[in-house]
Amino acid sequence: MAKIKSVEDLKKIKERIEQANQKMIENNNHQKLVEIKVAMATCGIASGARPVMDFLIAELPKRNIVARVKQTGCMGYCYAEPTLEITMPDEKPVVFGYVDLKKADEIIERFIKKGELVDGIIPINYELAT
Amino acid sequence: MSPKFKKSILVCNGSSCLQASKVNLIAEFQAKLKEYNLENEIQVVQSVCFNKCTLGPNIIIQPENVEYSTVTKEDIDDIIIIHLLNNKIVERLVYNQVYENSGSTKKQYRIALRNCGFINPEVIDDYIEKDGYAALAKCLTEFTPQEVTQQIIKSGLRGRGGGGFPTGVKWDITSKSVADQKYVVCNADEGDPGAFMDRSVLEGDPHSIIEAMAICGYCIGADKGIVYIRAEYPLAIKRLKIALDQAKEYGLLGEKLFGTNFNFDIDIKYGAGAFVCGEETALIHSMEGLRGEPTLKPPFPSVSGYLEKPTNVNNVETFANIPAIINKGADWFASIGTEKSKGTKVFALAGKINNVGLIEVPMGTTLREVIYDIGGGIRDGKKFKAVQTGGPSGGCLTEKHLDLPIDFDSLSAAGSMMGSGGMIVMDEDDCMVSMARFYLEFTVEESCGKCAPCRIGNKRLHEMLTKLCDDKGTLEDLDLLRNLSNVVKDTSLCGLGQTSPNPILSTMQNFYDEYHAHVVDHKCPSGQCKSFMRYYISEQNCIGCVVCARNCPVNAISGEKKQLHVIDQEICIKCGICMDKCKFDAITLN
């Protein structure tokens, strides 16, 4: 890895990341990927986020869904852990709470495959400073 | 793949919406949709709390994301006819308002938590994709250290660890100290019971701390940073270490950052979890390998700190705000919040509240909004009694403070403090005397023992509170309690002792009647103190089956077979086993 020695280098890395994302879409027949974020802070892991993430990583390819499953930090919904955020291509992210393996299965079958919403949605309740 | 349903109705299933709604809205909607033959086009979904609890019952219609509040059974027809069939808004049910502290329609506004839950904390590219390290690049290549410090001063950012000292001013003082070596220290020794803000930031967005520490180093002229983190946070430590390695690999830490002459590197030091080490002088001693004991200020760490070199100590959340301020500008940050407290504050909501969680609100948000709208109100529909802010150093706020806009100064004026952001909510079942005793137990345990007022005074305070809870208190004890609290507060060496009597003083101020009841009426009004409980056997129901006497672990119950049994109150330990075992409801609790 070449070290970042200037502001230009940092921009190049950002471009490289964006190109890699683009490449992934191209490899997926020019379709955007399903993005899944699993809240994996100490609290999430303690309430069982890890098996859910492992389940998603194992099951999605089996069910022919190309997705990027990513671990993140705390989303703030401690009372509803484990929580997932799913972004379907060109749609707004949807957050689900109380996700156990059964719920994860339901989310794959009903939300990801059919586009139906399932019980346990957490409406986004904050605005981000971006 | 087209969605089966054209629209979805999200119905809030939070407990306060359920209570506000007299009927099962989900079932009502489903039934009505059937009447209109829409059940195959529109889906009704149960949703987790919307954070608008005071306006409940709430629903959201998607995909257009229209929120309706105070929805009753009678509104369903209108919603279906006007909205679902004719695509118009039912105006009378819309309560979207714009909050003046942030200019947002949402109560929560995330600055410090902007990346938490969005990026993979173990992948630096995720952070760079979100403009990570752009603030550092900007500072190093476009501004002088003085210019950056001025920006931070202008933003009005105040220390988020509890003290509320203006961050930019602290940097300015440290930058003016002359020395061959200076240090930047990140205080991640989060020890308040019920607080988990710093842990969440480090676990969710460690790179922002690294970036901010480097910016601080540039401003004050330090090339060395140290994160002092408690060893009880293994995941935060692991992710921080990964982040440090990645930053070094990318050349974002090390020598000649961004081609300038600025060098910066960060080390980690572990704390053993002593509460007092959150105090900056004690923290510095602990880092030096000495006992974690505070020393008198001045000299301030900005002048003589770690290894007697000028040291700038800031809290995790303070640092987390820095890159956002640099990227978006000091004016933007200063536009959020109240006159003297700018920006947002992260709180860890805990206790008897429905939505326990990590929240970030603009300064100036009221306690009522935090507790009822974001927190979803009190669990099990109980009545709100008090909220403890600032942990063991803070005080309790009561119903009369609910409309208080939260900022550093308003909380101090109300006899509590901002603290690092723990917020513990208590309901009507909580006894305020036991609550004060709980916090004193904590400070007695955590006092380092260096100064007498804190070491001995807190111990005596705890004993007095225990006496009150054990039904052995007198009115003189109440006076003594107050006097000694003030002495400990005035004469202790560091912040720990200077604030440890706060839970007593504030509960005595707000709930003196409870203290009075413990001493004069020999009663615990909330029924939490066991010593005031009395188990009795009722004459009418007791058939003399001897089950209670046989099960009593201390043999406090006596009586012959088929005759009335009696509990000896002197021996009884109030375990309640007799009540559980009795099949005739003969045992009553008074």
Chai-1 contact restraints between the chains, C-beta under 6 A:
chainA,res_idxA,chainB,res_idxB,connection_type,confidence,min_distance_angstrom,max_distance_angstrom,comment,restraint_id
A,M1,B,E249,contact,1.0,0.0,6.0,A-B,restraint_1
A,K3,B,G251,contact,1.0,0.0,6.0,A-B,restraint_2
A,I4,B,Y250,contact,1.0,0.0,6.0,A-B,restraint_3
A,I4,B,G251,contact,1.0,0.0,6.0,A-B,restraint_4
A,I4,B,L252,contact,1.0,0.0,6.0,A-B,restraint_5
A,K5,B,G259,contact,1.0,0.0,6.0,A-B,restraint_6
A,S6,B,F258,contact,1.0,0.0,6.0,A-B,restraint_7
A,S6,B,G259,contact,1.0,0.0,6.0,A-B,restraint_8
A,V7,B,A137,contact,1.0,0.0,6.0,A-B,restraint_9
A,V7,B,T141,contact,1.0,0.0,6.0,A-B,restraint_10
A,L10,B,Y133,contact,1.0,0.0,6.0,A-B,restraint_11
A,L10,B,A137,contact,1.0,0.0,6.0,A-B,restraint_12
A,I13,B,I128,contact,1.0,0.0,6.0,A-B,restraint_13
A,K14,B,I128,contact,1.0,0.0,6.0,A-B,restraint_14
A,I17,B,D125,contact,1.0,0.0,6.0,A-B,restraint_15
A,I17,B,E129,contact,1.0,0.0,6.0,A-B,restraint_16
A,A39,B,G117,contact,1.0,0.0,6.0,A-B,restraint_17
A,A41,B,S200,contact,1.0,0.0,6.0,A-B,restraint_18
A,A41,B,E203,contact,1.0,0.0,6.0,A-B,restraint_19
A,T42,B,L235,contact,1.0,0.0,6.0,A-B,restraint_20
A,K70,B,N120,contact,1.0,0.0,6.0,A-B,restraint_21
A,Q71,B,N120,contact,1.0,0.0,6.0,A-B,restraint_22
A,T72,B,G117,contact,1.0,0.0,6.0,A-B,restraint_23
A,G73,B,C116,contact,1.0,0.0,6.0,A-B,restraint_24
A,G73,B,G117,contact,1.0,0.0,6.0,A-B,restraint_25
A,G73,B,P121,contact,1.0,0.0,6.0,A-B,restraint_26
A,G73,B,E203,contact,1.0,0.0,6.0,A-B,restraint_27
A,G73,B,G204,contact,1.0,0.0,6.0,A-B,restraint_28
A,C74,B,C116,contact,1.0,0.0,6.0,A-B,restraint_29
A,C74,B,S200,contact,1.0,0.0,6.0,A-B,restraint_30
A,C74,B,G204,contact,1.0,0.0,6.0,A-B,restraint_31
A,C74,B,L358,contact,1.0,0.0,6.0,A-B,restraint_32
A,M75,B,G117,contact,1.0,0.0,6.0,A-B,restraint_33
A,G76,B,G357,contact,1.0,0.0,6.0,A-B,restraint_34
A,G76,B,L358,contact,1.0,0.0,6.0,A-B,restraint_35
A,Y77,B,G357,contact,1.0,0.0,6.0,A-B,restraint_36
A,C78,B,V356,contact,1.0,0.0,6.0,A-B,restraint_37
A,C78,B,G357,contact,1.0,0.0,6.0,A-B,restraint_38
A,Y79,B,N355,contact,1.0,0.0,6.0,A-B,restraint_39
A,Y79,B,V356,contact,1.0,0.0,6.0,A-B,restraint_40
A,Y79,B,G357,contact,1.0,0.0,6.0,A-B,restraint_41
A,A80,B,V48,contact,1.0,0.0,6.0,A-B,restraint_42
A,G97,B,V48,contact,1.0,0.0,6.0,A-B,restraint_43
A,K114,B,K4,contact,1.0,0.0,6.0,A-B,restraint_44
A,G115,B,P3,contact,1.0,0.0,6.0,A-B,restraint_45
A,E116,B,K4,contact,1.0,0.0,6.0,A-B,restraint_46
A,E116,B,F5,contact,1.0,0.0,6.0,A-B,restraint_47
A,L117,B,S8,contact,1.0,0.0,6.0,A-B,restraint_48
A,L117,B,V45,contact,1.0,0.0,6.0,A-B,restraint_49
A,D119,B,V45,contact,1.0,0.0,6.0,A-B,restraint_50
A,D119,B,Q46,contact,1.0,0.0,6.0,A-B,restraint_51
A,I121,B,L10,contact,1.0,0.0,6.0,A-B,restraint_52
A,I121,B,V45,contact,1.0,0.0,6.0,A-B,restraint_53
A,I121,B,S47,contact,1.0,0.0,6.0,A-B,restraint_54
A,I122,B,V48,contact,1.0,0.0,6.0,A-B,restraint_55
A,P123,B,F50,contact,1.0,0.0,6.0,A-B,restraint_56
A,P123,B,I60,contact,1.0,0.0,6.0,A-B,restraint_57
A,N125,B,N51,contact,1.0,0.0,6.0,A-B,restraint_58
A,N125,B,Q108,contact,1.0,0.0,6.0,A-B,restraint_59
A,Y126,B,K106,contact,1.0,0.0,6.0,A-B,restraint_60
A,Y126,B,Q108,contact,1.0,0.0,6.0,A-B,restraint_61
A,Y126,B,R110,contact,1.0,0.0,6.0,A-B,restraint_62
A,E127,B,S104,contact,1.0,0.0,6.0,A-B,restraint_63
A,E127,B,K106,contact,1.0,0.0,6.0,A-B,restraint_64
A,E127,B,Y109,contact,1.0,0.0,6.0,A-B,restraint_65
A,L128,B,R110,contact,1.0,0.0,6.0,A-B,restraint_66
A,L128,B,R114,contact,1.0,0.0,6.0,A-B,restraint_67
A,A129,B,I111,contact,1.0,0.0,6.0,A-B,restraint_68
A,A129,B,R114,contact,1.0,0.0,6.0,A-B,restraint_69
A,A129,B,A324,contact,1.0,0.0,6.0,A-B,restraint_70
